[in-house]
Amino acid sequence: MLKRIITLVVILTLTFMWCSPSYATSSGLRKVKVAVFPFNDFSSMNVDMAITSVLRAELARWDFIDTVSLEIVKRRITEVEPTFLWTEEKDSEKRGAILWKIEPRIVEEVARRIDADFVVSGDISRFNTKWRINAYVSERNNKAIQVFNLSGDKGEEIPAKLGEVAKEIALLLKKETVVGEAEEEIRKFLGGIYTLSVVVTKIERLSQSFQDSLPIHALLLDLYLRDKASYKEKIFDIGLKVIGLYDPSNDADTRYLLSLSLDPFEVIARVHEEKKEWGKAIELREKALRVFPFYAANHRAGIGSAAYTLATTHERRGEKEKAIEYYRKALPYLPPTSEELSVTKERLDILDKKIEQ
């Protein structure tokens, strides 16, 4: 019963969508080929074509997305698994093996054969009127990009929620596509086709259009660092932008920064240190140790050095309590064989005695 309701609502939804205008994009992005696979229905052990139809129709409304025909996808699946009969429902025919579960290896091979840039696959589970859908967005090599989970209590809710997810998928693919184009521009620079100033201008334009894209801004910061003298002010601004965009809970953000061997916290901390803004440098390095601890040695050394500098400054001014505070701050961060560590221990001992007096 639930499946009949879903199918009817999907038909009405598709009719409405076909009469609706397409989403326009003015980004000039290259078209990307997207293959949407039938979803595995774990409850009834079949494949759900209705979900696929809604997602395909919604994604096709974006002018940079070229959705692969479902018939082509089905044909290629049969090529990969020739013993399967495409019945779309277990036991609808009694001969041969019945295809109802499309496994990741099948998705990967089919995506390769149809030369898809991105793949959308997934599954649905039902219990009475309740349902749950998992939609997986990946590259053609089955490298996962993001998982979308949606659920509800009524089958009538599915098409609307699928429409919302399709929009999120399209925006995600848009970001992935523009990052790919930015990386291609940088490869041209590395290959000697572009000068640094030319590629910087191109990536700056992309950063203005995609202001919430961490990869684009990280690439721009990496370019600026190749000529620190020319881009000194921009380094600070874009470095803060990257730190602001960075989400420690998002593994993709972390992987991207590490792929560039880029530590924006180190970049901005050094700017503060050059300006003798030691307190700001310490605060930023401490944050790095909490949220981006992959270059911990650099930040620990930086905190030790900055705290030591502040301690000696306060001591020269006669501010004994502040000096003690920062000597103690520096103590666990200074290298064990450093002269600063020996001085710190000595000064703490002297100052503590003076305070006691």
Helices and strands as residue ranges (DSSP letters): H 2-18, E 32-36, E 39-41, E 46-48, H 49-59, E 65-67, H 70-80, E 84-85, E 97-98, H 104-114, E 118-127, E 130-139, E 144-152, G 155-157, H 158-190, H 196-209, H 214-224, G 225-227, H 232-245, H 251-259, H 264-274, H 278-291, G 293-295, H 296-316, H 320-330, H 339-356
